Amino acid sequence: MTESISGTTEIFGLIGDPVEHSLSPQMMNAAFSTYKLDARYMAFKVRVEDVSLAIGAIRALNFAGVNVTLPHKSTVIPYLDEVTPIAKKIGAVNTISNVRGHLKGTNTDFSGFIRSLKKLNFTPKNKVIAILGAGGSARALVAGLADAGASRLIINNRTAERAEKLVKEFSQFFPETKLEAVTLQTIKETTLDLLVNTTTVGMFSSGLPVDIMECREISILADLIYSPRKTSLIKQAEKMGIPSLNGIGMLLYQGCESFTFWTGKKAPEEAMHNRLLSLID
């Protein structure tokens, strides 16, 4: 990232609602700075009803690329020219490139999450995993965890029909993983190798998506929220001695892969990580 903005500066961004809490601009601009690229990354709040206008603006204003966050990861797809096979399977896009008006979408969430689990020496193979939520991030995790060999994935969503639809859709792609839409009570009664919160509960309040004190057994807990760094769910896990991680690792690694998708360069992981740590410590 150069120190001045010119007529040749490439613009990247994040679209979602809300975006005010996002650390992506600081992380991605640190990456551009490392390579001294003439580029800037900014966050743009886009309402649900304005998604088509926002995608049109990417073309009209010649943005080089964008990341997509809640609640638009699935709704952007019809407006793109091309979607990678993995993103099609997931049904959610979190990264879009713009090459001479051709918009290509992909998904780096699933691989970012799998990489983040290595911090706790966790591998999904033959594991029983519960996922809270059935939105774009949950879809990516279901695909990634099933592809990595999870034996059973149980999914709970506030709207049960949405979880049931996800299970029906993904069961055909991953027949060797048992996928189930379940109630919170079933999650509480199941011995879990990993519990993952993909909802926004805890981002703006002290609420809990589930009271893990009522759960039978949880080996590891992951909360995709990274701001605040310690949600009420993470704090509860720490009090109970359950190893846990927040969404910082997933944010870092999906960002690294987005950077490479846009630029063709290996992401400066250390610089991006250090920037994130400077913002959360």
N, C-alpha and C positions, 0 to 999 in steps of 0.2 A: 504494500500500500504506500503510495507516494504521499508527500506532505501536502500537496496541493491538488485541487480538483480542476480538471480541464475539460475541453470538449471531447476528449477521447477516453475519459474515465468510465470504466465499466461499472454498472450499478447492479448489485445483487440485493436480495432482501428476504424478509420473512413475512408471510401473510397468515393471519389468524385472528382470533378474537377470544380472549385478550392477548396482547403481545407486550404489554408494558413491563411485565416481569421477566421477559426473555433475556438470557445472557448470550444468545447467539450473535448479536451484532459485535460485541466486544471480542468474542472468541474468533469469529470469522475475520474480523479486521486485523486481529493479531496474526492470523495466517497470511493474509495479504501483505502485511508489513514485513514478515519474515522473508518473503520472496521479492519484496519491493515491487509488487504488482500495482498497476494503475487501476485500482478498483476500490469500491466502497460498498459496505453492507449495512442496510437499515431495516427497521421493523415497521410494518404497515398494518394497522388495524383494519380488517375487512369484515363487514357484516355478512351474515349468511345470505341475505338477499342480494348482495353485491358481488358474489363470487364470479359470475360470468363477466362482469365489467372489469374486475381485477385481472382476470386472465387476458382479456382483450387489451388491457393497459400494458401488460408485459410485452405484448407484440408492438403496440403502438408507440410505446416509449423506449423500445429496444433494450429492456432489462436483459442482462446476460443470464440471469438465473434467479430462482427463489427457492426457499424452503417453505413447506406448508405445515402448519400446526393446527391444533383443534380450533374450530370443528370442521375444517374443510378438506381433510385428507382423502375422503371418498368423493365428495361433491365436485372436486376439480377435474376428475377424470374425463367426463364427457366433453370438456372443452380443450383437451390436449390432442395433438396430432399423432403422438406415439406414446405407448406405455410399455415398459419392459415386461418380459414374461413374469418375473417374480412379483412385480407390482400388480399385474393383472390378477394373478392368483390370490394375492393378499386383498385386492380390492381397495387399496389405499396408496396414495402417493405422498411422499414427504419432501421430494426434491424434483425440481423442474429446471431443465436447461433450455435456453433459447439460442438456436443457431440459425441466423438469417430468417427469423420468423417461424421456424419449425420448433414447436414446443414438445419436448420429450420428458416424460415423467418416470421416476423410479422410486424405490423405497429402500432406505438405508437404516430404518429403525430396527429391523429384526436382527441384522448382523451387528449393529451397534450394541444392542442389548446382550446378545450372546457373548460378545467380547468383554462387556462389563462384568459378567458373571465370573470371569476368570480371576477377578480380584479375591473372590471367596473360594477359589479352587472348586467351583461347581460346574459340572457338566450335566446337561439335560438327559443324557441317554439312560433309559430304563427308570426314569424318575416320575413321581406323581406330583403334579403341579396344578395349583389353583390360580385362576386369573379373575380379578375383579374388574368388571367393565367389558364392553363389547364394541368399543369404538375403533377408530383407525389404528391407534397404537396396539390395542388388544389383538386386532386382526393380524398385525405384523408379528406379534409375539407368538400367537398360535401357530402361524406358519413356520417361524424360525425354530420354535421349541419342538414342534412335531417333526420337522425336517432333521433336527439334531437327535432324534430318537427317543423323545419322551414317551413313556408307556401309557400314561393317562393324563389328560388335560380336562379339568372341570372348570366351567365358566359360569360366573354369576353376573347378572346385570339387573339394574333397577327395573327395566322393562324386559321381562322374561322372554318375550317373543324375539327380541333382538339377539339374545344369546342363543336361542333355539335355531334361528336362521343361520347364525354363524357356524354352529355345530353341523347343521345339515349340509352347508356349503363346503366346509373344509374336510368333512369325513370322506368325501370322494377322492380328495387329493392325498390324504394321509391315512389309508386303511389300517396301517399297523399301529396307529395311536388311537386309543379309546378316547373319544371326545364326547363330553356330556354337558348339557346346560342344567345347572343345579340351583337349589336355594342356598341362602346363606347358612341355614341350619346344616345342610349337607357338608358344606365347607368346614364348618366348626367340628363336625363329627368325623372328618377324614384326617388320617395321618398324612401330613404333607411334607414333601422334600423341599418345596418352594412355594411361597405365596407371593403373588405379584399384584400390586394395586396399579391399575392403569387409569383410574378415574381421577377427577379433579378434587375429590373430597380431601380436605386437609391443605389445599393450596391457599385458600382465602379465609379459612376458619380453623378452629381447633377440633373439628369433627373427625370421626373415625369411620372409614368405610366398613369396618368390621371390628368388633372387640376381640382381639386375639387372646385375651385372657379366658375367653369362653371356648377357645379352640383346643382340640385334643392334643395335637403335637405339630409344631412347625419347625423344620430344621433351619431354613433360611427365609428371610423376608426381603422383598424388594419393593420400593415405592418409586414410581417413575417421576414423581414430583421432585424438583431440585431447588425450588424457591417457595417456601423456606427450606433450608438445608436439612433441618430435622423436623419433619411433620409429627403430629401427635402419634401416628402409627409407628414411625421410626423410634420415637421416644419410648413408646410402650414396649417395643421389641427389645430395646436396650435394657430396660428395667427387668425384663424377663430373661435376659441373657441369650436372646436369639440373634445370631449374626445377621446384619442387615446392610443394605446399601440403598442410596437414593439415586436420583436420575442423572447425576453429574456424569457418571461413566458412559451411560447410554448417549447423553447429549454430546459428549466429546467424540465418541467413536462414530456416531452417525454423522456428525459434522465433518470428521476426517474424510469419510467416504463421499460426502456431498462435495467437498472441496476437490477431490480427485475427479469426480464425475464432471464437474464444471471445467476444470483447468487441465486435466490430464497429468497433473503433477502429484507426487507423493505428499500427503498432508504433513505439515510441520507439527506433529503430535505434541512434542514437548512444549513448544511455544503456546499452543492452544490450551493445553492442560494448565500451564502456569498462569495464563490469563484467567482461566476459570477459577483457579484456587485463590488468586488475588481478589476476586470478587466475592467469594463466599466465606473466606476466613476472617 
